[in-house]
Structure formats: C-alpha cells, structure tokens
Amino acid sequence: MNISILLGVIGPWQIALVVALVLLMFGGKKLPELMKGIGQGIKEFKDAKDGSEKKDLPGKKTES
C-alpha cells in the first residue's frame, strides 16, 4: 500500500470540515477565548524556548 495515498493532501473540503467541527464543539462565543489562549501558550513556549525573559514594560498590565 502506498503511504502517500494515505497521507493525502489537505484541501479546502478538509479545512472546512475541521472548522465546522471546531465551531460545533466550542460554539461561536467560546472560540475567540480559545484562540487567545492558544496564542498566549505559543508565545510563552517560544519565549521559554529562546530562554529570554522579557521585563515588563512600564504601563503594561501583567496577569496574576
């Protein structure tokens, strides 16, 4: 069996299906909060990977 056939190519129908499933699972109101959390997690991961600890800028709020 050819492995490239199993992997396939991600097309517009597959992307639309994933988006529809995410909307059904989380709903329209919860989705922006989910994306914000994912973005913050990615940012924290990159900062930790680079080993840089950025100091808080004046006027910038920090969450506790």
Backbone bond lengths (Angstrom), bond angles and torsions (degrees), N, CA, C in turn:
res aa  C-N    CA-C-N  psi(-1)  N-CA   C-N-CA  omega(-1)  CA-C   N-CA-C  phi
1 M - - - 1.453 - - 1.529 108.55 -
2 N 1.295 116.99 135.02 1.464 122.17 -177.44 1.531 110.00 -81.01
3 I 1.335 116.81 122.44 1.468 121.36 -176.64 1.530 112.15 -67.72
4 S 1.328 117.94 -29.92 1.463 119.69 -179.13 1.529 111.55 -66.45
5 I 1.305 118.06 -27.57 1.454 121.23 177.13 1.527 109.69 -70.22
6 L 1.325 117.17 -38.54 1.452 120.74 -179.46 1.523 111.51 -67.83
7 L 1.332 116.92 -39.28 1.460 120.13 -178.90 1.515 111.60 -71.26
8 G 1.311 116.98 -42.18 1.450 120.94 176.97 1.515 113.93 66.02
9 V 1.297 114.92 -171.92 1.454 122.34 179.59 1.523 107.45 -121.71
10 I 1.330 115.76 135.30 1.460 118.93 178.86 1.521 108.22 -75.72
11 G 1.302 116.10 120.24 1.452 121.64 -178.85 1.515 111.68 -115.12
12 P 1.325 116.14 -177.88 1.464 120.12 -177.39 1.533 113.14 -63.76
13 W 1.320 118.53 -31.83 1.459 120.25 179.75 1.523 111.55 -69.13
14 Q 1.331 116.58 -38.23 1.458 120.14 178.39 1.526 110.81 -67.35
15 I 1.321 117.22 -40.76 1.458 121.42 178.38 1.525 110.20 -64.35
16 A 1.323 117.58 -43.52 1.466 121.79 179.24 1.529 110.37 -62.59
17 L 1.315 117.27 -39.22 1.461 121.15 179.06 1.532 110.81 -64.91
18 V 1.309 118.00 -43.35 1.464 121.45 179.17 1.524 110.21 -64.27
19 V 1.324 117.68 -43.62 1.469 121.42 179.24 1.530 110.20 -62.27
20 A 1.313 117.09 -43.15 1.467 120.63 179.47 1.527 110.87 -63.79
21 L 1.318 118.36 -41.03 1.462 121.17 178.51 1.529 111.62 -65.74
22 V 1.319 117.08 -39.65 1.468 120.10 178.55 1.524 110.19 -65.28
23 L 1.326 117.51 -42.09 1.463 120.51 177.77 1.525 111.72 -63.32
24 L 1.311 117.07 -38.76 1.464 120.29 178.46 1.530 111.57 -67.92
25 M 1.330 116.60 -37.52 1.463 120.24 -176.96 1.528 111.88 -73.82
26 F 1.324 117.17 -43.55 1.456 120.35 -171.72 1.520 113.91 -105.92
27 G 1.288 118.72 -22.54 1.457 121.56 -178.93 1.515 111.58 81.88
28 G 1.308 116.23 163.10 1.458 121.92 -176.12 1.515 114.25 -69.99
29 K 1.335 117.41 -31.43 1.464 119.99 -177.20 1.518 112.07 -78.35
30 K 1.297 117.90 -32.99 1.463 121.83 -176.08 1.528 112.11 -84.93
31 L 1.310 117.82 -19.40 1.462 122.04 -175.17 1.528 113.53 -61.63
32 P 1.348 121.06 -45.46 1.468 119.26 178.51 1.529 113.00 -61.29
33 E 1.328 117.44 -36.98 1.460 120.60 177.21 1.521 110.54 -64.91
34 L 1.323 116.74 -39.45 1.456 121.47 178.76 1.527 111.01 -63.76
35 M 1.329 117.02 -45.16 1.463 120.97 179.90 1.529 111.43 -65.34
36 K 1.328 117.14 -37.83 1.463 121.21 177.82 1.528 109.95 -63.03
37 G 1.311 116.53 -43.93 1.461 120.80 178.56 1.518 112.39 -63.35
38 I 1.324 116.73 -40.82 1.459 120.78 178.35 1.525 110.01 -64.83
39 G 1.330 116.81 -42.56 1.461 120.79 178.82 1.517 112.76 -62.30
40 Q 1.328 116.37 -42.03 1.465 120.06 178.25 1.520 110.62 -66.02
41 G 1.310 116.94 -38.80 1.463 120.67 178.46 1.514 112.11 -63.91
42 I 1.321 116.99 -41.98 1.461 121.37 178.33 1.524 110.15 -64.76
43 K 1.338 116.84 -42.34 1.462 121.01 179.53 1.521 110.69 -62.41
44 E 1.337 117.17 -45.49 1.462 121.02 179.24 1.525 110.77 -63.50
45 F 1.325 117.34 -38.56 1.457 120.94 178.68 1.522 111.08 -63.70
46 K 1.334 116.54 -45.25 1.464 120.07 179.02 1.517 111.24 -63.11
47 D 1.336 116.65 -42.01 1.469 120.10 178.26 1.524 110.91 -62.26
48 A 1.306 117.67 -42.73 1.459 121.51 179.99 1.524 110.91 -68.18
49 K 1.320 116.62 -36.87 1.460 121.07 179.64 1.526 110.65 -65.81
50 D 1.318 116.53 -40.16 1.456 121.01 179.89 1.520 111.99 -76.32
51 G 1.309 116.57 -16.82 1.448 120.98 179.36 1.508 113.33 75.69
52 S 1.305 116.66 16.24 1.462 119.57 -179.10 1.513 109.44 -99.04
53 E 1.318 114.53 129.61 1.457 119.74 174.60 1.511 107.04 -108.73
54 K 1.312 115.55 108.19 1.461 120.00 -178.36 1.513 109.40 -80.14
55 K 1.315 115.07 134.99 1.454 119.89 176.72 1.517 108.81 -79.95
56 D 1.326 115.17 147.63 1.458 120.33 -179.72 1.510 110.24 -65.38
57 L 1.311 115.40 134.66 1.454 120.77 177.17 1.507 109.34 -81.90
58 P 1.342 118.31 149.25 1.460 119.61 177.35 1.526 110.33 -60.57
59 G 1.311 115.93 136.13 1.457 121.26 178.87 1.503 114.15 87.08
60 K 1.329 117.98 -6.52 1.451 120.20 178.98 1.522 109.09 -92.76
61 K 1.320 116.29 131.31 1.453 121.02 -179.35 1.515 110.24 -78.35
62 T 1.321 115.78 144.17 1.451 121.12 173.84 1.507 108.22 -118.08
63 E 1.339 115.50 141.27 1.457 120.28 -179.39 1.517 109.16 -93.36
64 S 1.331 116.01 140.21 1.459 120.38 178.66 1.502 110.55 -114.03
